[in-house]
Amino acid sequence: MSGLKIALIHNLKPSVKAEGVPADYYSECDSPKTVQAIMKGLAASGHAVFPVEADRHLPEWLKDHPVDLAFNIAEGFHGDAREARIPALLELLEIPYTGSGVLTLTLALDKAKSKQLFRFAGVPTPNFQVFTRPDEPLDARLHFPLIVKPNGEGSAKGIWASSVVHNESALRTQVQKVQQQYRQEVLVEEYIDGVELTVGILGEDDLLPILEIDFSDCSASGEFFYSWRMKEFQGNKELHLAPRFWCPARLTPTVARAVQAVALKAARSVGFRDVARVDIRLSFDGIPFVLEVNPLPGLDPEESNLPFMAQAAGLSYEALLQRLVNLALERSRQSGKLATPSLLQGGEVLSSIPSSDKAVPMSPPPQSRVLPGSVEKGSGSPGNPAMAVRRVPPRSGEPRNDDPKEEDLGR
């Protein structure tokens, strides 16, 4: 079996933080451990892997080192479309690459624009407003508590315990703090008190078992959501930052299907391809509110959510990586831009892993286990969006609605 020459394009997390940047500035970058794990996983399928940093020297490196495929995990630095820079370069050079394209990575990084697309597609998402300055009038239709986030960051950057605000004074203080540190628009959205879920998608519509993140043991930290500290120090019991993970999530089959359907619709609304992870808050009455779509999910085999969900589906880490390679190769073959005929034999990609036109090998999901570690009709503008129905938590002893109505799911 012939292997490929693959450039593993990444941004490595530096050992020393630069001066004058926020503490979480490099949170989206990958650790040496993750890069080594991906190299080893791809090599297990017979590929020759060349790790290369996604910096200004990359174009010259690609010119001097012809490869068959780029495995892209680069986050990029600076600019509104930083995650799209490497795909744009690879398309210019006509090098096949894994994952979503330029437009998707640009849209998904802008939370407000993503939410506009969710609304257009009928996907429930928390009501929101974009702030360009702290003293802007607050939309009267928004209800506290609210959560304040940088509009163009990932990996929970700029999200702390203080990000959930309960009055206007705290809101404006938090908006100012985010703007000072990140120098960008600030997204303010209604905080959905409920169950934190994430849904993994492979190929066009292969859905992985839903992962539930349970923050019930983190009450002493004051953080009941994925903050930067929760991600950075996940599993630290002394800091009370040790959520429990359930995969598959503790949901009824009806609710699980509804959550997956909404996740897939959200991912399609931003034009994802090959892989995505969709973050959702399930409200107390069973409505899955989409927070964001991540078309460039983490691939750390021990700490990232997507490999864990793949494992729960019976897909090994090596098979997950090879599946992403196959999807990229198939797309290149269909476009007629696969430049290396030796990679094909009898019209098929050389691989022992099923192609994306076949189902992901889903074994019966394991039992849930603990591991350490209705949109109302209307229109709106970016700063004055259409409003979704906001519901209050049930009183103590009242059952949660496990069968939401079709119209509540944005179908």
Contacts in CASP RR format, 6 or more apart in sequence:
PFRMAT RR
TARGET T0000
AUTHOR 0000-0000-0000
METHOD contacts of the structure
MODEL  1
MSGLKIALIHNLKPSVKAEGVPADYYSECDSPKTVQAIMKGLAASGHAVF
PVEADRHLPEWLKDHPVDLAFNIAEGFHGDAREARIPALLELLEIPYTGS
GVLTLTLALDKAKSKQLFRFAGVPTPNFQVFTRPDEPLDARLHFPLIVKP
NGEGSAKGIWASSVVHNESALRTQVQKVQQQYRQEVLVEEYIDGVELTVG
ILGEDDLLPILEIDFSDCSASGEFFYSWRMKEFQGNKELHLAPRFWCPAR
LTPTVARAVQAVALKAARSVGFRDVARVDIRLSFDGIPFVLEVNPLPGLD
PEESNLPFMAQAAGLSYEALLQRLVNLALERSRQSGKLATPSLLQGGEVL
SSIPSSDKAVPMSPPPQSRVLPGSVEKGSGSPGNPAMAVRRVPPRSGEPR
NDDPKEEDLGR
1 46 0 8 1.000
1 350 0 8 1.000
1 351 0 8 1.000
1 352 0 8 1.000
2 342 0 8 1.000
2 343 0 8 1.000
2 345 0 8 1.000
2 350 0 8 1.000
3 45 0 8 1.000
3 46 0 8 1.000
3 47 0 8 1.000
3 48 0 8 1.000
3 343 0 8 1.000
3 350 0 8 1.000
4 47 0 8 1.000
4 48 0 8 1.000
4 67 0 8 1.000
4 68 0 8 1.000
4 69 0 8 1.000
4 325 0 8 1.000
4 343 0 8 1.000
5 47 0 8 1.000
5 48 0 8 1.000
5 50 0 8 1.000
5 66 0 8 1.000
5 67 0 8 1.000
5 68 0 8 1.000
5 69 0 8 1.000
6 42 0 8 1.000
6 47 0 8 1.000
6 48 0 8 1.000
6 49 0 8 1.000
6 50 0 8 1.000
6 67 0 8 1.000
6 68 0 8 1.000
6 69 0 8 1.000
6 70 0 8 1.000
6 71 0 8 1.000
6 325 0 8 1.000
7 50 0 8 1.000
7 52 0 8 1.000
7 61 0 8 1.000
7 62 0 8 1.000
7 65 0 8 1.000
7 67 0 8 1.000
7 69 0 8 1.000
7 70 0 8 1.000
7 71 0 8 1.000
7 95 0 8 1.000
8 35 0 8 1.000
8 38 0 8 1.000
8 39 0 8 1.000
8 42 0 8 1.000
8 49 0 8 1.000
8 50 0 8 1.000
8 51 0 8 1.000
8 52 0 8 1.000
8 71 0 8 1.000
8 73 0 8 1.000
9 52 0 8 1.000
9 53 0 8 1.000
9 54 0 8 1.000
9 58 0 8 1.000
9 70 0 8 1.000
9 71 0 8 1.000
9 72 0 8 1.000
9 73 0 8 1.000
9 74 0 8 1.000
9 86 0 8 1.000
9 97 0 8 1.000
10 29 0 8 1.000
10 30 0 8 1.000
10 35 0 8 1.000
10 51 0 8 1.000
10 52 0 8 1.000
10 53 0 8 1.000
10 54 0 8 1.000
10 73 0 8 1.000
10 74 0 8 1.000
11 28 0 8 1.000
11 29 0 8 1.000
11 30 0 8 1.000
11 53 0 8 1.000
11 54 0 8 1.000
11 74 0 8 1.000
11 75 0 8 1.000
11 76 0 8 1.000
11 77 0 8 1.000
12 29 0 8 1.000
12 30 0 8 1.000
12 31 0 8 1.000
12 32 0 8 1.000
12 35 0 8 1.000
12 53 0 8 1.000
13 26 0 8 1.000
13 29 0 8 1.000
13 30 0 8 1.000
13 31 0 8 1.000
13 32 0 8 1.000
14 26 0 8 1.000
14 29 0 8 1.000
17 23 0 8 1.000
17 25 0 8 1.000
17 26 0 8 1.000
18 25 0 8 1.000
22 157 0 8 1.000
22 158 0 8 1.000
22 181 0 8 1.000
22 182 0 8 1.000
23 228 0 8 1.000
24 155 0 8 1.000
24 156 0 8 1.000
24 157 0 8 1.000
24 158 0 8 1.000
24 228 0 8 1.000
24 232 0 8 1.000
25 157 0 8 1.000
27 154 0 8 1.000
27 155 0 8 1.000
27 156 0 8 1.000
27 157 0 8 1.000
27 228 0 8 1.000
27 231 0 8 1.000
27 232 0 8 1.000
28 75 0 8 1.000
28 153 0 8 1.000
28 154 0 8 1.000
28 155 0 8 1.000
28 157 0 8 1.000
29 75 0 8 1.000
30 73 0 8 1.000
30 298 0 8 1.000
30 299 0 8 1.000
30 300 0 8 1.000
31 300 0 8 1.000
33 300 0 8 1.000
34 298 0 8 1.000
34 299 0 8 1.000
34 300 0 8 1.000
34 301 0 8 1.000
34 304 0 8 1.000
35 51 0 8 1.000
37 299 0 8 1.000
37 300 0 8 1.000
37 301 0 8 1.000
37 317 0 8 1.000
38 49 0 8 1.000
38 71 0 8 1.000
38 73 0 8 1.000
38 299 0 8 1.000
38 321 0 8 1.000
39 49 0 8 1.000
39 51 0 8 1.000
41 317 0 8 1.000
41 318 0 8 1.000
41 321 0 8 1.000
42 49 0 8 1.000
42 71 0 8 1.000
42 318 0 8 1.000
42 321 0 8 1.000
42 322 0 8 1.000
42 325 0 8 1.000
43 49 0 8 1.000
44 318 0 8 1.000
45 318 0 8 1.000
45 321 0 8 1.000
45 322 0 8 1.000
45 325 0 8 1.000
45 351 0 8 1.000
45 352 0 8 1.000
45 353 0 8 1.000
47 325 0 8 1.000
49 71 0 8 1.000
50 65 0 8 1.000
50 67 0 8 1.000
52 58 0 8 1.000
52 61 0 8 1.000
52 62 0 8 1.000
52 65 0 8 1.000
54 74 0 8 1.000
54 75 0 8 1.000
54 76 0 8 1.000
54 85 0 8 1.000
54 86 0 8 1.000
58 86 0 8 1.000
58 89 0 8 1.000
59 89 0 8 1.000
59 93 0 8 1.000
62 89 0 8 1.000
62 93 0 8 1.000
62 95 0 8 1.000
67 95 0 8 1.000
68 96 0 8 1.000
68 339 0 8 1.000
68 340 0 8 1.000
68 343 0 8 1.000
69 95 0 8 1.000
69 96 0 8 1.000
69 97 0 8 1.000
69 98 0 8 1.000
69 325 0 8 1.000
69 328 0 8 1.000
69 329 0 8 1.000
70 86 0 8 1.000
70 90 0 8 1.000
70 95 0 8 1.000
70 96 0 8 1.000
70 97 0 8 1.000
70 98 0 8 1.000
71 97 0 8 1.000
71 98 0 8 1.000
71 321 0 8 1.000
71 324 0 8 1.000
71 325 0 8 1.000
72 86 0 8 1.000
72 87 0 8 1.000
72 90 0 8 1.000
72 97 0 8 1.000
72 98 0 8 1.000
72 99 0 8 1.000
72 296 0 8 1.000
73 296 0 8 1.000
73 298 0 8 1.000
73 299 0 8 1.000
74 83 0 8 1.000
74 85 0 8 1.000
74 86 0 8 1.000
75 82 0 8 1.000
75 83 0 8 1.000
75 296 0 8 1.000
76 82 0 8 1.000
76 83 0 8 1.000
76 85 0 8 1.000
76 86 0 8 1.000
80 106 0 8 1.000
80 109 0 8 1.000
80 110 0 8 1.000
80 152 0 8 1.000
81 102 0 8 1.000
81 105 0 8 1.000
81 106 0 8 1.000
81 109 0 8 1.000
82 109 0 8 1.000
83 105 0 8 1.000
83 106 0 8 1.000
83 108 0 8 1.000
83 109 0 8 1.000
83 296 0 8 1.000
84 101 0 8 1.000
84 102 0 8 1.000
84 103 0 8 1.000
84 105 0 8 1.000
84 106 0 8 1.000
84 109 0 8 1.000
86 97 0 8 1.000
87 97 0 8 1.000
87 100 0 8 1.000
87 101 0 8 1.000
87 102 0 8 1.000
87 105 0 8 1.000
88 102 0 8 1.000
90 96 0 8 1.000
90 97 0 8 1.000
91 101 0 8 1.000
91 102 0 8 1.000
94 337 0 8 1.000
94 339 0 8 1.000
96 328 0 8 1.000
96 329 0 8 1.000
96 331 0 8 1.000
96 332 0 8 1.000
96 337 0 8 1.000
96 338 0 8 1.000
97 328 0 8 1.000
98 274 0 8 1.000
98 275 0 8 1.000
98 324 0 8 1.000
98 325 0 8 1.000
98 327 0 8 1.000
98 328 0 8 1.000
99 273 0 8 1.000
99 274 0 8 1.000
99 275 0 8 1.000
99 295 0 8 1.000
99 296 0 8 1.000
99 324 0 8 1.000
99 327 0 8 1.000
99 328 0 8 1.000
100 108 0 8 1.000
100 271 0 8 1.000
100 272 0 8 1.000
100 273 0 8 1.000
100 274 0 8 1.000
100 275 0 8 1.000
100 276 0 8 1.000
100 295 0 8 1.000
100 296 0 8 1.000
101 273 0 8 1.000
101 295 0 8 1.000
103 271 0 8 1.000
104 270 0 8 1.000
104 271 0 8 1.000
104 272 0 8 1.000
104 273 0 8 1.000
104 295 0 8 1.000
105 295 0 8 1.000
105 296 0 8 1.000
107 113 0 8 1.000
107 114 0 8 1.000
107 117 0 8 1.000
107 270 0 8 1.000
107 271 0 8 1.000
108 114 0 8 1.000
108 270 0 8 1.000
108 272 0 8 1.000
108 292 0 8 1.000
108 293 0 8 1.000
108 294 0 8 1.000
108 295 0 8 1.000
108 296 0 8 1.000
109 152 0 8 1.000
109 154 0 8 1.000
110 151 0 8 1.000
110 152 0 8 1.000
111 149 0 8 1.000
111 151 0 8 1.000
111 152 0 8 1.000
111 187 0 8 1.000
111 292 0 8 1.000
112 128 0 8 1.000
112 130 0 8 1.000
112 151 0 8 1.000
112 185 0 8 1.000
112 187 0 8 1.000
112 382 0 8 1.000
112 383 0 8 1.000
113 382 0 8 1.000
114 269 0 8 1.000
114 270 0 8 1.000
114 292 0 8 1.000
114 293 0 8 1.000
115 125 0 8 1.000
115 126 0 8 1.000
115 128 0 8 1.000
115 189 0 8 1.000
115 385 0 8 1.000
116 382 0 8 1.000
116 385 0 8 1.000
117 269 0 8 1.000
117 270 0 8 1.000
118 124 0 8 1.000
118 125 0 8 1.000
118 266 0 8 1.000
118 269 0 8 1.000
118 290 0 8 1.000
119 125 0 8 1.000
119 375 0 8 1.000
119 385 0 8 1.000
119 386 0 8 1.000
120 269 0 8 1.000
121 265 0 8 1.000
121 266 0 8 1.000
121 268 0 8 1.000
121 269 0 8 1.000
122 265 0 8 1.000
122 375 0 8 1.000
122 410 0 8 1.000
122 411 0 8 1.000
123 262 0 8 1.000
123 265 0 8 1.000
123 266 0 8 1.000
123 269 0 8 1.000
123 290 0 8 1.000
123 410 0 8 1.000
124 262 0 8 1.000
124 287 0 8 1.000
124 288 0 8 1.000
124 289 0 8 1.000
124 290 0 8 1.000
124 374 0 8 1.000
124 375 0 8 1.000
124 388 0 8 1.000
124 408 0 8 1.000
124 409 0 8 1.000
124 410 0 8 1.000
125 189 0 8 1.000
125 266 0 8 1.000
125 289 0 8 1.000
125 290 0 8 1.000
125 291 0 8 1.000
125 388 0 8 1.000
126 189 0 8 1.000
126 190 0 8 1.000
126 191 0 8 1.000
126 192 0 8 1.000
126 281 0 8 1.000
126 289 0 8 1.000
126 291 0 8 1.000
126 388 0 8 1.000
127 141 0 8 1.000
127 142 0 8 1.000
127 143 0 8 1.000
127 189 0 8 1.000
127 190 0 8 1.000
127 385 0 8 1.000
127 387 0 8 1.000
127 388 0 8 1.000
127 390 0 8 1.000
128 142 0 8 1.000
128 187 0 8 1.000
128 188 0 8 1.000
128 189 0 8 1.000
128 190 0 8 1.000
128 383 0 8 1.000
128 385 0 8 1.000
129 138 0 8 1.000
129 139 0 8 1.000
129 142 0 8 1.000
129 188 0 8 1.000
129 189 0 8 1.000
129 383 0 8 1.000
129 384 0 8 1.000
129 385 0 8 1.000
130 151 0 8 1.000
130 185 0 8 1.000
130 186 0 8 1.000
130 187 0 8 1.000
130 188 0 8 1.000
130 382 0 8 1.000
130 383 0 8 1.000
131 175 0 8 1.000
131 179 0 8 1.000
131 185 0 8 1.000
131 186 0 8 1.000
131 187 0 8 1.000
131 188 0 8 1.000
132 185 0 8 1.000
132 186 0 8 1.000
133 179 0 8 1.000
134 172 0 8 1.000
134 173 0 8 1.000
134 175 0 8 1.000
134 176 0 8 1.000
134 179 0 8 1.000
135 172 0 8 1.000
138 168 0 8 1.000
138 171 0 8 1.000
138 188 0 8 1.000
139 383 0 8 1.000
139 384 0 8 1.000
141 387 0 8 1.000
142 188 0 8 1.000
142 190 0 8 1.000
143 190 0 8 1.000
143 390 0 8 1.000
144 165 0 8 1.000
144 166 0 8 1.000
144 167 0 8 1.000
145 164 0 8 1.000
145 165 0 8 1.000
145 166 0 8 1.000
145 190 0 8 1.000
145 191 0 8 1.000
145 193 0 8 1.000
146 164 0 8 1.000
146 165 0 8 1.000
146 171 0 8 1.000
146 188 0 8 1.000
146 189 0 8 1.000
146 190 0 8 1.000
146 191 0 8 1.000
147 159 0 8 1.000
147 163 0 8 1.000
147 164 0 8 1.000
147 165 0 8 1.000
147 188 0 8 1.000
147 189 0 8 1.000
147 190 0 8 1.000
147 191 0 8 1.000
147 225 0 8 1.000
148 163 0 8 1.000
148 165 0 8 1.000
148 171 0 8 1.000
148 174 0 8 1.000
148 175 0 8 1.000
148 178 0 8 1.000
148 186 0 8 1.000
148 187 0 8 1.000
148 188 0 8 1.000
149 158 0 8 1.000
149 159 0 8 1.000
149 163 0 8 1.000
149 178 0 8 1.000
149 186 0 8 1.000
149 187 0 8 1.000
149 188 0 8 1.000
149 189 0 8 1.000
150 157 0 8 1.000
150 158 0 8 1.000
150 178 0 8 1.000
150 182 0 8 1.000
150 184 0 8 1.000
150 186 0 8 1.000
150 187 0 8 1.000
151 184 0 8 1.000
151 185 0 8 1.000
151 186 0 8 1.000
151 187 0 8 1.000
152 182 0 8 1.000
152 184 0 8 1.000
152 185 0 8 1.000
152 187 0 8 1.000
153 182 0 8 1.000
153 184 0 8 1.000
154 294 0 8 1.000
155 228 0 8 1.000
155 231 0 8 1.000
156 226 0 8 1.000
156 227 0 8 1.000
156 228 0 8 1.000
156 230 0 8 1.000
156 231 0 8 1.000
157 182 0 8 1.000
157 228 0 8 1.000
158 178 0 8 1.000
158 181 0 8 1.000
158 182 0 8 1.000
158 228 0 8 1.000
159 225 0 8 1.000
159 226 0 8 1.000
159 227 0 8 1.000
159 228 0 8 1.000
160 223 0 8 1.000
160 227 0 8 1.000
160 228 0 8 1.000
160 229 0 8 1.000
161 221 0 8 1.000
161 222 0 8 1.000
161 223 0 8 1.000
161 227 0 8 1.000
161 229 0 8 1.000
162 170 0 8 1.000
162 174 0 8 1.000
162 177 0 8 1.000
163 174 0 8 1.000
163 227 0 8 1.000
164 191 0 8 1.000
164 225 0 8 1.000
165 171 0 8 1.000
165 173 0 8 1.000
165 174 0 8 1.000
171 188 0 8 1.000
175 186 0 8 1.000
175 188 0 8 1.000
178 186 0 8 1.000
179 186 0 8 1.000
190 390 0 8 1.000
191 225 0 8 1.000
192 281 0 8 1.000
192 283 0 8 1.000
192 289 0 8 1.000
193 224 0 8 1.000
193 283 0 8 1.000
193 284 0 8 1.000
193 393 0 8 1.000
194 281 0 8 1.000
194 282 0 8 1.000
194 283 0 8 1.000
194 284 0 8 1.000
194 393 0 8 1.000
195 212 0 8 1.000
195 249 0 8 1.000
195 281 0 8 1.000
195 282 0 8 1.000
196 212 0 8 1.000
196 213 0 8 1.000
196 214 0 8 1.000
196 215 0 8 1.000
196 225 0 8 1.000
196 226 0 8 1.000
196 279 0 8 1.000
196 280 0 8 1.000
196 281 0 8 1.000
197 210 0 8 1.000
197 211 0 8 1.000
197 212 0 8 1.000
197 213 0 8 1.000
197 249 0 8 1.000
197 259 0 8 1.000
197 279 0 8 1.000
197 280 0 8 1.000
197 281 0 8 1.000
197 282 0 8 1.000
197 288 0 8 1.000
198 210 0 8 1.000
198 211 0 8 1.000
198 213 0 8 1.000
198 277 0 8 1.000
198 278 0 8 1.000
198 279 0 8 1.000
198 280 0 8 1.000
198 305 0 8 1.000
198 309 0 8 1.000
199 207 0 8 1.000
199 208 0 8 1.000
199 210 0 8 1.000
199 211 0 8 1.000
199 259 0 8 1.000
199 260 0 8 1.000
199 263 0 8 1.000
199 264 0 8 1.000
199 277 0 8 1.000
199 278 0 8 1.000
199 280 0 8 1.000
200 207 0 8 1.000
200 208 0 8 1.000
200 211 0 8 1.000
200 263 0 8 1.000
200 275 0 8 1.000
200 276 0 8 1.000
200 277 0 8 1.000
200 278 0 8 1.000
200 297 0 8 1.000
200 305 0 8 1.000
200 306 0 8 1.000
200 309 0 8 1.000
201 207 0 8 1.000
201 208 0 8 1.000
201 263 0 8 1.000
201 264 0 8 1.000
201 267 0 8 1.000
201 272 0 8 1.000
201 275 0 8 1.000
201 276 0 8 1.000
201 277 0 8 1.000
201 278 0 8 1.000
202 208 0 8 1.000
202 274 0 8 1.000
202 275 0 8 1.000
202 310 0 8 1.000
202 320 0 8 1.000
202 323 0 8 1.000
202 327 0 8 1.000
202 356 0 8 1.000
202 360 0 8 1.000
203 273 0 8 1.000
203 274 0 8 1.000
203 275 0 8 1.000
203 323 0 8 1.000
203 327 0 8 1.000
203 356 0 8 1.000
204 356 0 8 1.000
205 264 0 8 1.000
206 359 0 8 1.000
206 360 0 8 1.000
207 260 0 8 1.000
207 263 0 8 1.000
207 264 0 8 1.000
208 306 0 8 1.000
208 309 0 8 1.000
208 310 0 8 1.000
208 312 0 8 1.000
208 313 0 8 1.000
208 315 0 8 1.000
208 360 0 8 1.000
209 247 0 8 1.000
209 248 0 8 1.000
209 249 0 8 1.000
209 309 0 8 1.000
209 312 0 8 1.000
209 313 0 8 1.000
209 365 0 8 1.000
210 247 0 8 1.000
210 248 0 8 1.000
210 249 0 8 1.000
210 251 0 8 1.000
210 256 0 8 1.000
210 259 0 8 1.000
210 260 0 8 1.000
210 309 0 8 1.000
211 245 0 8 1.000
211 246 0 8 1.000
211 247 0 8 1.000
211 248 0 8 1.000
211 249 0 8 1.000
211 305 0 8 1.000
211 308 0 8 1.000
211 309 0 8 1.000
211 312 0 8 1.000
212 245 0 8 1.000
212 246 0 8 1.000
212 247 0 8 1.000
212 249 0 8 1.000
212 250 0 8 1.000
212 251 0 8 1.000
213 226 0 8 1.000
213 243 0 8 1.000
213 244 0 8 1.000
213 245 0 8 1.000
214 243 0 8 1.000
214 244 0 8 1.000
214 245 0 8 1.000
214 246 0 8 1.000
215 223 0 8 1.000
215 224 0 8 1.000
215 225 0 8 1.000
215 230 0 8 1.000
215 243 0 8 1.000
216 244 0 8 1.000
217 240 0 8 1.000
217 242 0 8 1.000
217 243 0 8 1.000
217 244 0 8 1.000
218 224 0 8 1.000
218 230 0 8 1.000
218 240 0 8 1.000
218 241 0 8 1.000
218 242 0 8 1.000
218 243 0 8 1.000
219 240 0 8 1.000
220 240 0 8 1.000
221 229 0 8 1.000
221 230 0 8 1.000
221 239 0 8 1.000
221 240 0 8 1.000
221 241 0 8 1.000
222 240 0 8 1.000
223 229 0 8 1.000
223 230 0 8 1.000
223 241 0 8 1.000
226 279 0 8 1.000
229 239 0 8 1.000
229 241 0 8 1.000
230 241 0 8 1.000
230 243 0 8 1.000
233 239 0 8 1.000
233 241 0 8 1.000
234 241 0 8 1.000
234 242 0 8 1.000
234 243 0 8 1.000
234 303 0 8 1.000
234 373 0 8 1.000
235 241 0 8 1.000
235 242 0 8 1.000
235 243 0 8 1.000
235 372 0 8 1.000
235 373 0 8 1.000
236 242 0 8 1.000
242 372 0 8 1.000
242 373 0 8 1.000
243 373 0 8 1.000
244 370 0 8 1.000
244 371 0 8 1.000
245 308 0 8 1.000
245 370 0 8 1.000
245 371 0 8 1.000
245 373 0 8 1.000
246 368 0 8 1.000
246 369 0 8 1.000
246 370 0 8 1.000
247 308 0 8 1.000
247 309 0 8 1.000
247 312 0 8 1.000
247 365 0 8 1.000
247 366 0 8 1.000
247 368 0 8 1.000
247 369 0 8 1.000
248 256 0 8 1.000
248 312 0 8 1.000
248 365 0 8 1.000
248 366 0 8 1.000
248 368 0 8 1.000
249 256 0 8 1.000
249 259 0 8 1.000
249 368 0 8 1.000
250 368 0 8 1.000
251 259 0 8 1.000
251 282 0 8 1.000
251 402 0 8 1.000
252 402 0 8 1.000
252 403 0 8 1.000
254 402 0 8 1.000
254 403 0 8 1.000
255 282 0 8 1.000
255 286 0 8 1.000
255 402 0 8 1.000
255 403 0 8 1.000
255 404 0 8 1.000
258 286 0 8 1.000
258 288 0 8 1.000
258 404 0 8 1.000
258 409 0 8 1.000
259 280 0 8 1.000
259 282 0 8 1.000
259 288 0 8 1.000
261 409 0 8 1.000
261 411 0 8 1.000
262 280 0 8 1.000
262 288 0 8 1.000
262 290 0 8 1.000
262 409 0 8 1.000
262 410 0 8 1.000
263 278 0 8 1.000
263 280 0 8 1.000
263 288 0 8 1.000
263 290 0 8 1.000
264 278 0 8 1.000
265 410 0 8 1.000
266 278 0 8 1.000
266 290 0 8 1.000
266 293 0 8 1.000
267 276 0 8 1.000
267 278 0 8 1.000
267 293 0 8 1.000
267 295 0 8 1.000
269 293 0 8 1.000
270 293 0 8 1.000
270 295 0 8 1.000
272 293 0 8 1.000
272 295 0 8 1.000
273 295 0 8 1.000
273 327 0 8 1.000
273 331 0 8 1.000
274 324 0 8 1.000
274 327 0 8 1.000
274 328 0 8 1.000
274 356 0 8 1.000
275 295 0 8 1.000
275 297 0 8 1.000
275 306 0 8 1.000
275 324 0 8 1.000
275 327 0 8 1.000
276 293 0 8 1.000
276 294 0 8 1.000
276 295 0 8 1.000
276 297 0 8 1.000
277 293 0 8 1.000
277 294 0 8 1.000
277 297 0 8 1.000
277 298 0 8 1.000
277 305 0 8 1.000
277 306 0 8 1.000
278 290 0 8 1.000
278 292 0 8 1.000
278 293 0 8 1.000
278 294 0 8 1.000
279 290 0 8 1.000
279 291 0 8 1.000
279 292 0 8 1.000
279 293 0 8 1.000
279 294 0 8 1.000
280 288 0 8 1.000
280 289 0 8 1.000
280 290 0 8 1.000
280 291 0 8 1.000
281 288 0 8 1.000
281 289 0 8 1.000
281 291 0 8 1.000
282 288 0 8 1.000
282 289 0 8 1.000
283 289 0 8 1.000
283 391 0 8 1.000
284 391 0 8 1.000
284 392 0 8 1.000
284 393 0 8 1.000
284 394 0 8 1.000
284 400 0 8 1.000
285 391 0 8 1.000
285 394 0 8 1.000
285 400 0 8 1.000
285 401 0 8 1.000
285 404 0 8 1.000
286 400 0 8 1.000
286 401 0 8 1.000
286 402 0 8 1.000
286 404 0 8 1.000
286 408 0 8 1.000
287 374 0 8 1.000
287 391 0 8 1.000
287 404 0 8 1.000
287 408 0 8 1.000
287 409 0 8 1.000
288 409 0 8 1.000
289 388 0 8 1.000
297 304 0 8 1.000
297 305 0 8 1.000
297 306 0 8 1.000
298 304 0 8 1.000
298 305 0 8 1.000
298 306 0 8 1.000
299 306 0 8 1.000
299 307 0 8 1.000
299 320 0 8 1.000
299 321 0 8 1.000
300 307 0 8 1.000
301 307 0 8 1.000
301 317 0 8 1.000
306 320 0 8 1.000
307 317 0 8 1.000
307 320 0 8 1.000
308 371 0 8 1.000
310 316 0 8 1.000
310 317 0 8 1.000
310 319 0 8 1.000
310 320 0 8 1.000
311 317 0 8 1.000
312 365 0 8 1.000
312 366 0 8 1.000
313 360 0 8 1.000
313 361 0 8 1.000
313 362 0 8 1.000
313 363 0 8 1.000
313 365 0 8 1.000
314 361 0 8 1.000
314 362 0 8 1.000
314 363 0 8 1.000
315 323 0 8 1.000
315 360 0 8 1.000
315 361 0 8 1.000
315 362 0 8 1.000
319 353 0 8 1.000
319 361 0 8 1.000
322 351 0 8 1.000
322 352 0 8 1.000
322 353 0 8 1.000
323 353 0 8 1.000
323 354 0 8 1.000
323 356 0 8 1.000
323 360 0 8 1.000
325 351 0 8 1.000
326 349 0 8 1.000
326 351 0 8 1.000
326 353 0 8 1.000
326 354 0 8 1.000
326 355 0 8 1.000
326 356 0 8 1.000
327 356 0 8 1.000
329 338 0 8 1.000
329 343 0 8 1.000
329 349 0 8 1.000
330 349 0 8 1.000
330 355 0 8 1.000
330 356 0 8 1.000
330 357 0 8 1.000
332 338 0 8 1.000
333 344 0 8 1.000
333 347 0 8 1.000
333 349 0 8 1.000
338 344 0 8 1.000
343 349 0 8 1.000
343 350 0 8 1.000
344 350 0 8 1.000
348 355 0 8 1.000
349 355 0 8 1.000
354 360 0 8 1.000
354 361 0 8 1.000
374 388 0 8 1.000
374 389 0 8 1.000
374 405 0 8 1.000
374 407 0 8 1.000
374 408 0 8 1.000
374 409 0 8 1.000
374 410 0 8 1.000
375 386 0 8 1.000
375 388 0 8 1.000
375 389 0 8 1.000
375 410 0 8 1.000
376 386 0 8 1.000
376 387 0 8 1.000
376 388 0 8 1.000
376 389 0 8 1.000
377 386 0 8 1.000
378 386 0 8 1.000
379 386 0 8 1.000
380 386 0 8 1.000
389 408 0 8 1.000
394 400 0 8 1.000
END
